[in-house]
Each structure stands twice: as structure tokens, then as C-alpha cells.
């Protein structure tokens, strides 16, 4: 028989997937008790035009946005690792992604950054509601159909700063930046 040989799946792939299920997240993450528990997603333009990777802290709503040329899993993981590497370990405890192919290599972040990685169940975006809401705010600046090839890293950083310096009612009208860097503890945030 000619043709390609079938690829073997890693033997521990199912073990990693079940270990990283959102159902295994600690209660502290679900109740937003601490800083450093992030949710991640992508906001993409039309095919081939790139997009941005978004990370949001569940407690403070602090947002990290980084531009990516493609949704290639290796590139997305590198962009996330580069941005999270700048944070202190207590500011990057866990991260929850959806099951998109762009996050297929993000389990490597556990070893490289010392954080826990979880994956939401397929077809349940409400399990990462903070990130879905933030992506809606980002779409105010980059509407659907935006060609990200024409968007500079400076423009992306400007949107990130605007979101992080915007007072939020759920934070007692403190900004996400103030809460994340503990200049103002959140009042009544749930």
C-alpha cells in the first residue's frame, strides 16, 4: 500500500485532556477569590489576516492582548508565553482556554511558566464568560472583518491600555490595572 503512514497519537493525550478539564478547576478559581486565574481566547479577522490573543484575569478583569499573524498553535503558545513571562508567578496561577486548535500546544505552558492549564467543554463559551465579554469590548475597537495585517502592535497596546484603565462597576469603580497590581482591592466584585 502506498501513501502516508498513519500518525500515532501520543499515548497520554487523553490523560492530559481529562486532567485539564474545567471540572477539575479548584473552587478558588470558580469563585474569583484570587488574582492570577486567567481565561484565554482569540479574536480573529478574515482567514489569513491574523488576529489577537486575549487573556483576562477573572478577578480583576485585567486584560492582556497580543497580536498574532496566524492561529498556528505553536505561534499562539509563544505569544502567550512571551506576555505571561513578564508577570510575577502569583499573577499567573492558571489559565482556561476553549478547545480551539490554536490552543493545542498550550499545555506546555504548565511546565514552562509553572501555571495550571484548563480547557472548557466544547460548545460552552459561558464557562469562560469573562473572556467572552472582554472580546465583545475588543470588538468595539476591532470590528468583525478587521484585517489585522494593517493593525500595528502599538494600536493593540493602546486598546489594552484603554480597557485596563477603564473603571468598572463590579470593581467598585477601580480600574482593572489598579486591582491587578493591588493598588486598590476590589470592593464587592463577584
C-alpha positions in Angstrom: 0.0 0.0 0.0 1.3 3.4 -0.9 0.6 6.7 0.8 1.3 8.3 4.1 1.7 6.3 7.2 -0.9 6.9 9.8 0.2 9.2 12.7 0.3 7.7 16.1 -1.4 9.8 18.8 0.6 10.4 22.0 -0.4 7.7 24.5 -1.1 10.2 27.3 -3.2 12.7 25.2 -6.5 11.6 26.7 -4.9 11.6 30.2 -3.8 15.3 29.7 -7.2 16.3 28.3 -9.1 14.7 31.2 -6.6 16.2 33.8 -7.1 19.6 32.3 -10.9 19.6 32.1 -12.6 22.6 33.5 -14.4 20.4 36.0 -11.1 19.9 37.8 -10.6 23.6 38.5 -10.3 24.5 42.1 -13.2 26.3 43.8 -11.0 29.4 44.3 -10.9 29.9 40.6 -14.6 29.5 40.1 -15.4 31.9 42.9 -12.8 34.6 41.7 -11.1 34.6 45.1 -7.6 35.4 43.9 -5.7 37.2 41.2 -3.8 35.3 38.5 -6.5 33.0 37.2 -6.8 33.9 33.5 -9.2 33.0 30.7 -7.8 32.9 27.1 -9.3 33.2 23.6 -8.6 34.7 20.2 -10.2 37.5 18.2 -9.6 36.7 14.5 -10.0 38.6 11.3 -10.9 37.0 8.0 -8.8 33.9 7.1 -5.2 34.7 6.6 -5.3 38.2 8.1 -4.2 37.3 11.7 -5.8 38.4 14.9 -5.2 38.9 18.6 -4.8 36.6 21.5 -6.7 37.8 24.6 -6.1 36.9 28.2 -8.3 38.2 31.0 -7.8 37.9 34.8 -11.1 36.5 36.3 -10.9 38.6 39.5 -9.6 42.0 38.3 -10.7 41.9 34.6 -7.1 42.9 33.8 -6.7 42.3 30.0 -3.6 41.2 28.1 -3.8 41.5 24.3 -1.1 40.3 21.9 -1.1 40.3 18.1 -0.6 37.1 16.2 -0.1 36.7 12.5 -1.7 33.2 12.4 -3.7 30.9 14.6 -0.9 28.3 14.4 -0.8 26.5 17.8 3.0 26.9 18.2 2.9 30.7 17.4 -0.1 31.3 19.7 1.7 29.5 22.6 4.8 31.5 22.0 2.9 34.8 22.1 1.1 33.8 25.3 4.4 32.7 26.9 6.2 35.9 26.0 3.5 38.0 27.6 3.0 35.9 30.7 6.7 35.6 31.3 6.7 39.3 32.3 4.2 38.7 35.2 5.1 37.6 38.7 4.2 33.9 39.5 1.3 35.0 41.7 -0.2 36.9 38.8 -0.2 33.8 36.5 -1.6 30.8 38.5 -3.9 29.2 36.0 -5.4 29.8 32.5 -8.6 28.4 31.0 -8.9 28.1 27.2 -11.6 26.9 24.8 -11.0 23.8 22.7 -9.8 25.7 19.6 -6.9 24.2 17.6 -4.8 27.4 18.3 -4.5 26.3 22.0 -3.4 22.7 21.2 0.1 23.3 22.5 -0.7 25.5 25.5 -0.4 22.6 27.9 3.4 23.2 27.5 2.8 26.5 29.5 2.3 24.4 32.7 5.9 23.3 32.6 7.5 26.5 31.2 5.6 29.0 33.4 4.5 27.0 36.4 0.8 27.6 35.9 -2.2 25.2 35.5 -3.9 25.0 32.2 -7.6 24.0 31.9 -9.9 23.6 28.9 -13.6 24.5 28.8 -16.1 21.9 27.4 -16.8 22.2 23.7 -19.6 24.4 22.7 -19.9 26.1 26.2 -18.5 29.6 25.9 -20.2 30.7 29.1 -17.6 28.7 31.0 -15.2 31.5 30.1 -17.7 34.3 30.3 -15.2 37.0 31.5 -13.2 36.4 28.3 -16.2 36.4 26.0 -17.4 39.7 27.5 -13.9 41.2 27.1 -13.8 40.0 23.5 -17.0 41.9 22.9 -15.3 45.1 24.3 -12.3 44.5 22.0 -14.7 44.1 19.0 -15.7 47.8 19.6 -12.2 48.7 18.5 -11.6 45.9 16.0 -15.0 45.1 14.4 -15.7 41.7 12.8 -13.9 41.6 9.4 -10.9 43.7 10.6 -7.8 42.9 8.6 -5.2 42.7 11.4 -2.3 42.9 8.9 -2.9 46.7 8.9 -3.1 46.9 12.7 0.1 47.8 14.5 1.3 46.4 17.8 1.1 50.0 19.1 -2.6 50.1 18.3 -3.2 46.8 20.0 -1.3 48.0 23.1 -3.4 51.2 23.1 -6.7 49.1 23.2 -5.2 47.0 26.0 -4.4 50.2 28.0 -7.9 51.7 27.4 -9.5 48.5 28.7 -7.2 48.3 31.7 -7.7 52.0 32.7 -11.5 51.9 32.4 -13.2 52.0 35.8 -15.6 49.0 36.3 -18.7 49.0 38.5 -18.0 45.4 39.6 -14.6 46.6 40.9 -16.1 49.4 43.0 -15.2 51.8 40.2 -11.5 50.9 40.4 -9.7 50.1 37.2 -8.5 46.6 36.3 -4.9 47.8 36.4 -5.3 49.1 40.0 -6.9 45.9 41.2 -4.5 43.5 39.3 -1.4 45.4 40.7 -3.2 45.6 44.1 -3.3 49.4 44.4 -7.0 49.2 45.2 -8.5 45.9 46.4 -11.8 45.2 44.7 -15.0 46.1 46.6 -17.8 43.7 46.1 -16.5 42.0 43.0 -18.0 38.6 42.2 
